Amino acid sequence: MRIVVMFHRPLRTTVVALLVTAVAGCSALTDAQPDGKLDVVAAFYPLQFVSEQVGGDHVSVTNLVQPGVEPHDLELSPKQVAEVTDADAVVYLRNFQPAVDDAVDEGAKNKSLDVATVAPLKDGYVPLEEGELHHDEKGKDPHVWLDPTRLAGIADAVAKEFGRRDPANAAEYTANAKALDSKLATLDGEYKSGLANCQQKTIVVSHNAFGYLSARYGLTQVPITGLTPEEEPSAARLAETAAYAKKNGVTVIFFETLVSPKIAEALAREVGAKAEVLDPIEGIAKDSKDDYFSVMRSNLTTLRGALSCR
């Protein structure tokens, strides 16, 4: 099922035009597609995952970011811009991918869900005992999906948006969101118990992605770089991070799957620590069979080992 909103679109010589009906409580119109599914565009993997979990068999979800590609500052092809414009619903996070923001503003304002309006974002700076390590860090931290409770709120909002677009299946979207919420609550409980008794509470990570996870589970995040993983840290920042890691007995420096590990590995050598993967789940590696839950549980196992948790 597609939703036709008030934008100029090419005329299609199909029976679609004859099937247009008004949706109660919505300014959009509906027209049946051959597969009968809601056509959803998700800006990056966690939003794809939630959209598929909530939508079930009633949605067809397109992820704008290819598997194995880092999603920050995504550039859209003309085909992808058209996908955003032609979609029935767009699920995105404003100020995370400027090109997606632009495409939404140009052709999808009335059919988009900005998940930042559901899970308000926190500032990206990281205060430490000896002052503010990244005092020049600006912007809001977008990585809300790493707190399962925040992702549950997003799932509920996605269900409402899909129900607004497809009232006939609204009850099923709501039920799917509740089922996902239950699974996320279980995951939250696993993290709470798994990280409750740890000798170490500091994690040094390759970029500033784990603020929500750290706040939820009582950890202190020390990022080498800022909110964008491609950022090159200054020599002063590297020295300050190394000194903090040594002082606080950090034994593992974390890097991530979709960005070069070289800086984290160099810092680990400087500190005398190991370098291990902690995945921010911004995307899933190509040909991977993992999903959000399997990666989050793998992260928990990694954290428990690195932090000497009982």
N, C-alpha and C positions, 0 to 999 in steps of 0.2 A: 504494500500500500504506500502511495506517495501522497504527500501533502502539498498542494499548490498554494503558495503564498503570494502576496501582492508584489510580484516582480515581473518584468517583461521576460517571457521565455519563448523559445521557438515553438510554433504550432506543431502538433503531432497529429498525423492522420490516422488515428486509431479510435477505437470505441471508448477510450479513456474520457474524451470530452463529453460523452453522453452519460457517463456514470458519476459525474461530479455532484456531490451533495454537501449541504452545509453541516459542519460539525458543531454540535451544541456547545456554547460557551467559548468558541474559538473563532477567530477571524479567518482562519485558514479553510481551505476546501480539500476534500479527499477525492482521489481517483485511484481505482484499482489497478495494480500492476499484475503482470502475468503470474508472478509467484505469490502475490498477496501479502508480501512482507513490507514492513516499514524499513525504508532505506536510511541508514544511520551512518554518519561520518564521525569517527572518533579521532581526536587530535594526536594521541599517542597511546602506548600500550595499556597503562592502567585504566584509562577511560574506555578503551576497546574491551578490556576484560569485564568491567562493570556493565557495559552496555550489552554484551553477549549474555552475561549471567542474568541480568534483569529481563532482557528481551526474549531470551529463549528462542523457540522456533518461529516467533513472529517478527524477527528482525534480521536484516542482512547488514553487517557492520563492516565498514571500510576504515582501516587505520591509515592515516596520512603518512606515517613513518614506517619505512620498510624494516623488516626484521634485521637486527644487527647494526642498525644505524642509530647514532646518538640524536635525541630529539630536540635539544636546545637549538634555537635559531634555525629551525627548519625552513628551507626555501621550497615554495610550492611551484610545481609545473603548471602550465595552463590547464592541463587535464585535471589536475587536482583542484584548482580553483573552481572549475566547472562542477566537480563532484560536490564541493561545499555548497555551491549555489543551487544545485539540483537535488540535494538531499532532502529527505523529509524532516530530519532532525540532526543537529550538529552538537556534539558534546566536546567542550574544549575548556581550557584554563587560560583566562586572559593574562597577558603580560609574560607568559612563558614562551610562546612562539609568535613573535610579531607578525609573521606572514599569515598565520592562521587568523589572528585578530583582524588583519586587513581584509581577508577574504570574507569573514563573517560580517564585517561592517559594510562591505560592498553588496553582499547578496544574501545574507542569511540571518539578519538581526532578529526577525520575528519567529525564527524556528531554531534558535540556539539556546543551549544551557551552559552558562559559565559556572563551572563548579566552584570557583573562588567565591561566589556569592553564597554558596552553601556551607563551605568550610573556610571561614575567613583566614587570610594568610598572616603569618607573623613576620616581623622584621628579620632580615638575614644576618645581622651582626652576631658575634659570639663573644660574650663577656667571660673573662677568666679571673682567677684570683689576683693576678698581678696587673690588672687593667683590662683593656679590650684588645685582644690579639689582632682582630680585624677591624680596627676602628674606622677604616675607610670603606667597609662593606656597606653597600646601599641596596635597596630594593627589598621586595617581599620574597620569602622562601616559598617556592611553589610545591615542594615535595610532600604534600599533605597525605598522599596515599600510603606512606610508610607508617602512619598511625591507623591501625585497623578501625578504630572507632570513628575517625573522620571519614574513612572510606565508606563506612556503613551509612553515614549521613548523605554522602554523595549518591549512593545506590538508591536511597529513598527518593531523592530529588529526581534522579533519572527515571524511576518508575512513574512519578507524577507527570514528567514531561512526555514520556511515551504514551501514557494514558490519555493525556490531552490531545496528542496527535492521533491516537488510535483508540477511541473510547470503547470499542467492542471488546478489546482485550485488556482493558485497564485493570480489572480484578486480577488477572493472571500476572501482570507486571508487578502489582503490589505484592502478591504472594511470592513471586520470585525474589523480590527485594528483601522480604522478611526472611526467606531461607538463606540468602546471602548474608544478611545481618547476623543470623545465628552462627554461621560458620566463622564470620569475622570476630564475633564475641568469643568463640572458642579459641581462636588464634590469639586474641588479646590476653586471654587467661593463661595461655601457654607462655607468652612473653613475660607476663607479670611474675609467674612462679619461676620461670627459667632464669630470670635475671634478678631475682630477689636477694640472693645470697652470693655475692661475687666479691672477690678480693680487690679487684680493680673496677673502677667506674668510669675511666676515661677512654674514649676511642679517638684515635687520630685517623682521619679519613682523607681521601684524595681530594674531594670537593665537598662543599657545604650542602649536603643533601640529607643529613640524618638528624636535623634539628627536632622535627616532630617526634620521631622515634625516641630520641634521647630524652626529650621532655616527658614523654609518656611513661618511660620505664626507668627514670632516675639516673640517666647517664650524662656525662659531660662530653660533648662533641668538640673536637679540635680539628677543623678543616685546614688542609694545606692551601687550597685555593678557594675561591668564592663560590657564588651560586652557579656560575657557568664553568663546566669542567675543563673547557679548553683554555681557560685563563692561565697565564704564566705567572707563577708566584715570584715575588721579588726575592732577592738574596736575604733581605732583612726578615721577610716573612718566614723563609725556610729556616733561618738561624733561630728565630724566636720559637718556631714550632719544635725544632729539634731540642732546644733547651728545655722547653716545657715537657716534652716526652721523656727526656732523661730524668728530670727532677721528679716526675710522677710515676716512674717505673713502668712506662709503657713498653710492652714486649712485642706488640704487633702493630704494623702500619697497614691500613686497609687501602686497597685500590679497587676499581670497579671493572666490569666486564667490557664496556663499550668504549673505553678511553685508554690511551697508552698508560702502562703502569710504571714508566721509567722514573718519574719524579718520586712516586711513593717508594719504589725500590731503592733509589738513591738515599732517601731520607732514612729508610730502614737500616741501610748499611752504616750511615752516620750515627744512628742511635744505638746500633747493635741489636736490632729487633728483626723479626720476620716480616715478610710482606704477604698478605693474604687478601682474597677477594671478599668484599662486602658489597652486595649488589643493590643499588638504589632502585632497581626495577623500573627504570625509565624506558626500557625496551627489553625484548627477549631476543637472545642470540638466534641467528639464522639456523633453521633446522632443529632448534631446541624443542624438547617435549615438555619443558617446564611451564608452569603458569604462576600466577601471583602467589598462591598458597605454597607451592613447593619451594619457590625462591625465598619467601619469607621464613619458612621453616629451616631452610638451609642456612640463611643468615643467622637465625637464632642459635643453631648448633655452632656456627663459627664464632659468634659472640661469646657463648658460654665457654668455649675453649680458650679464647683470647683473654677473657676477663677472669679466668680461674673461678668459675661459678660452681657451687655445690648443688 
